[in-house]
């Protein structure tokens, strides 16, 4: 079975750069591939030399920079360097997003662990009982 490869490329349906799964080659075209957008699930032909976005984050020497220790309760900016204590790994925030449930998340490119999504600005939801005790 062929190895599945993911790239970031411009999705003509979504209108922005998205993660895409390469699904096949286009006959007679060396630089073109069939790709399926992971968001809208549409399949299209992409040009590997023009449409694919190469985003390699430089992680050289970030352990010597002023890194912030990661906490799910913290708030972070794109480009900020963080240290994840549990993984003993340094990384750089590459993007931020708000999930469908309203929770914020960050994508971090780590030196050892690669790209990971982490929770940001997490506030534990209150139960009805806790809300009532605050009112009284």
GIBEL-V759377 format. One record per residue. N is the residue number from 1. RES is the residue in one small letter. SS is DSSP state (alpha for helix, beta for strand, coil for the rest). PSI is psi in degrees with one decimal (999 if undefined). D_LAST is the distance of its C-alpha to the last C-alpha in Angstrom with 1 decimal. Layout:
n:N res:RES ss:SS psi:PSI d_last:D_LAST
n:N res:RES ss:SS psi:PSI d_last:D_LAST
//
This chain:
n:1 res:x ss:coil psi:139.4 d_last:62.7
n:2 res:x ss:coil psi:146.9 d_last:62.2
n:3 res:x ss:coil psi:131.8 d_last:59.5
n:4 res:x ss:coil psi:131.4 d_last:56.7
n:5 res:x ss:beta psi:135.5 d_last:56.2
n:6 res:x ss:beta psi:141.7 d_last:53.4
n:7 res:x ss:beta psi:165.8 d_last:53.8
n:8 res:x ss:beta psi:124.1 d_last:52.0
n:9 res:x ss:beta psi:164.4 d_last:53.9
n:10 res:x ss:beta psi:123.5 d_last:53.5
n:11 res:x ss:coil psi:119.8 d_last:52.4
n:12 res:x ss:coil psi:-19.6 d_last:54.2
n:13 res:x ss:coil psi:-51.0 d_last:51.7
n:14 res:x ss:coil psi:-29.9 d_last:48.5
n:15 res:x ss:coil psi:10.8 d_last:50.2
n:16 res:x ss:coil psi:174.0 d_last:48.9
n:17 res:x ss:beta psi:127.9 d_last:49.8
n:18 res:x ss:beta psi:163.9 d_last:48.4
n:19 res:x ss:beta psi:137.3 d_last:49.0
n:20 res:x ss:beta psi:147.1 d_last:51.9
n:21 res:x ss:beta psi:124.4 d_last:53.7
n:22 res:x ss:beta psi:124.6 d_last:57.5
n:23 res:x ss:beta psi:-15.4 d_last:59.0
n:24 res:x ss:beta psi:172.2 d_last:62.7
n:25 res:x ss:beta psi:154.0 d_last:65.6
n:26 res:x ss:coil psi:124.8 d_last:67.3
n:27 res:x ss:coil psi:128.9 d_last:71.0
n:28 res:x ss:coil psi:-0.6 d_last:73.3
n:29 res:x ss:coil psi:114.8 d_last:70.6
n:30 res:x ss:coil psi:-39.5 d_last:70.0
n:31 res:x ss:coil psi:4.6 d_last:66.9
n:32 res:x ss:beta psi:141.4 d_last:65.1
n:33 res:x ss:beta psi:153.7 d_last:62.7
n:34 res:x ss:beta psi:134.4 d_last:60.7
n:35 res:x ss:beta psi:144.6 d_last:57.0
n:36 res:x ss:beta psi:123.7 d_last:53.8
n:37 res:x ss:beta psi:132.3 d_last:50.7
n:38 res:x ss:coil psi:-14.7 d_last:47.7
n:39 res:x ss:coil psi:-58.4 d_last:45.3
n:40 res:x ss:coil psi:-9.1 d_last:47.3
n:41 res:x ss:coil psi:14.7 d_last:49.6
n:42 res:x ss:coil psi:144.9 d_last:52.7
n:43 res:x ss:beta psi:137.2 d_last:56.0
n:44 res:x ss:beta psi:167.4 d_last:58.2
n:45 res:x ss:beta psi:129.3 d_last:61.1
n:46 res:x ss:beta psi:149.8 d_last:60.2
n:47 res:x ss:beta psi:118.6 d_last:62.6
n:48 res:x ss:coil psi:-21.9 d_last:62.0
n:49 res:x ss:coil psi:-24.5 d_last:63.6
n:50 res:x ss:coil psi:-42.5 d_last:61.8
n:51 res:x ss:coil psi:-26.3 d_last:58.5
n:52 res:x ss:beta psi:131.6 d_last:57.2
n:53 res:x ss:beta psi:123.8 d_last:55.0
n:54 res:x ss:coil psi:112.6 d_last:55.6
n:55 res:x ss:coil psi:84.8 d_last:52.5
n:56 res:x ss:coil psi:114.4 d_last:53.3
n:57 res:x ss:coil psi:132.6 d_last:50.9
n:58 res:x ss:coil psi:119.5 d_last:52.6
n:59 res:x ss:coil psi:9.0 d_last:51.0
n:60 res:x ss:coil psi:124.5 d_last:53.8
n:61 res:x ss:coil psi:9.9 d_last:52.7
n:62 res:x ss:alpha psi:-22.0 d_last:48.9
n:63 res:x ss:alpha psi:-17.1 d_last:48.3
n:64 res:x ss:alpha psi:-11.3 d_last:49.8
n:65 res:x ss:coil psi:171.6 d_last:47.5
n:66 res:x ss:coil psi:100.0 d_last:44.1
n:67 res:x ss:coil psi:147.6 d_last:42.0
n:68 res:x ss:beta psi:137.1 d_last:38.2
n:69 res:x ss:beta psi:128.5 d_last:36.9
n:70 res:x ss:coil psi:136.8 d_last:35.2
n:71 res:x ss:coil psi:137.8 d_last:31.5
n:72 res:x ss:coil psi:-21.9 d_last:29.7
n:73 res:x ss:coil psi:-11.6 d_last:27.0
n:74 res:x ss:coil psi:165.2 d_last:29.7
n:75 res:x ss:coil psi:139.0 d_last:31.2
n:76 res:x ss:coil psi:157.3 d_last:35.0
n:77 res:x ss:coil psi:151.1 d_last:37.9
n:78 res:x ss:coil psi:131.7 d_last:41.0
n:79 res:x ss:coil psi:-13.5 d_last:43.8
n:80 res:x ss:coil psi:143.2 d_last:41.5
n:81 res:x ss:beta psi:139.1 d_last:42.7
n:82 res:x ss:beta psi:159.7 d_last:40.3
n:83 res:x ss:beta psi:126.0 d_last:40.8
n:84 res:x ss:beta psi:109.1 d_last:39.4
n:85 res:x ss:coil psi:-43.9 d_last:39.2
n:86 res:x ss:coil psi:-35.5 d_last:39.2
n:87 res:x ss:coil psi:-8.7 d_last:42.3
n:88 res:x ss:coil psi:53.8 d_last:43.9
n:89 res:x ss:beta psi:141.4 d_last:44.7
n:90 res:x ss:beta psi:145.1 d_last:44.9
n:91 res:x ss:beta psi:172.2 d_last:44.3
n:92 res:x ss:beta psi:133.5 d_last:44.0
n:93 res:x ss:beta psi:123.0 d_last:41.5
n:94 res:x ss:beta psi:-21.6 d_last:43.7
n:95 res:x ss:beta psi:163.7 d_last:41.2
n:96 res:x ss:beta psi:151.4 d_last:37.6
n:97 res:x ss:beta psi:160.7 d_last:36.2
n:98 res:x ss:beta psi:124.9 d_last:33.0
n:99 res:x ss:coil psi:170.4 d_last:33.0
n:100 res:x ss:coil psi:-24.9 d_last:32.4
n:101 res:x ss:coil psi:6.4 d_last:28.8
n:102 res:x ss:coil psi:-8.7 d_last:28.1
n:103 res:x ss:coil psi:141.6 d_last:28.3
n:104 res:x ss:beta psi:147.2 d_last:30.7
n:105 res:x ss:beta psi:158.0 d_last:33.8
n:106 res:x ss:beta psi:147.2 d_last:36.7
n:107 res:x ss:beta psi:127.9 d_last:40.3
n:108 res:x ss:beta psi:131.8 d_last:41.9
n:109 res:x ss:beta psi:110.6 d_last:45.6
n:110 res:x ss:beta psi:155.1 d_last:45.9
n:111 res:x ss:coil psi:-46.3 d_last:49.2
n:112 res:x ss:coil psi:-40.4 d_last:49.3
n:113 res:x ss:coil psi:-9.9 d_last:46.9
n:114 res:x ss:beta psi:-153.7 d_last:47.8
n:115 res:x ss:beta psi:126.0 d_last:45.4
n:116 res:x ss:beta psi:148.0 d_last:41.9
n:117 res:x ss:beta psi:132.9 d_last:38.7
n:118 res:x ss:beta psi:152.4 d_last:35.6
n:119 res:x ss:beta psi:143.7 d_last:31.9
n:120 res:x ss:beta psi:143.8 d_last:30.7
n:121 res:x ss:coil psi:44.5 d_last:27.3
n:122 res:x ss:coil psi:126.3 d_last:25.5
n:123 res:x ss:coil psi:124.5 d_last:21.7
n:124 res:x ss:coil psi:126.0 d_last:20.4
n:125 res:x ss:coil psi:138.7 d_last:18.7
n:126 res:x ss:coil psi:145.3 d_last:15.1
n:127 res:x ss:coil psi:165.0 d_last:14.8
n:128 res:x ss:alpha psi:-37.7 d_last:12.7
n:129 res:x ss:alpha psi:-40.9 d_last:10.9
n:130 res:x ss:alpha psi:-39.0 d_last:10.2
n:131 res:x ss:alpha psi:-41.1 d_last:9.0
n:132 res:x ss:alpha psi:-38.5 d_last:6.5
n:133 res:x ss:alpha psi:-28.7 d_last:5.3
n:134 res:x ss:alpha psi:-33.5 d_last:5.6
n:135 res:x ss:alpha psi:-37.2 d_last:3.8
n:136 res:x ss:coil psi:999 d_last:0.0
//
